[in-house]
Amino acid sequence: MNANSYIAAARSTFFAAIGSVLLAGPAPAAERTFTVAVPVNSAGLDLGQPAGVRQFYARIRAAIAIVCSHGNRAALAPPSDPRACRETALGDAIRTLGMPALTRVYLESHTLAEAAARGIPVPTQVASN
């Protein structure tokens, strides 16, 4: 395994570990607040390639769809505003991961103002376009 392959593998593992913490949102049930977390794995993806980043983004969005709905728990009520939950969770994930390529994919469906509101740093080359 060359140095670049090792770095890419380490990065993939790092992001997967963060993803399991990122996609957590409060889900009220019987006057208690629970955190629902869905792990997101980047295994098998080349995050150095646009296609791999897009697939990772899709995995993050799929996990968010679960977190911001039933949370894989029958006894939990969904959030009162699922859309706001999804946008908050996605913004938190993109900001925390700090991957410029992932931010570029996010900006394909969100504005620079939305990114700024979520505290997402925008890569210089994207902001100048």
Buried (B, 14 or more C-beta within 10 A) or exposed (E): EEEEEEEBEEBBEEBBBBBBBBBBBEBEEEEEEBEBBBEBBBEEBBBBEEEBBBBBBEBBBEBBBBBBBBBEEEEBEBBEEBEEBBBBBBBBBBBBBEBEBBBBBBBEEBEEEBBEEBEBEBBEEBEEE
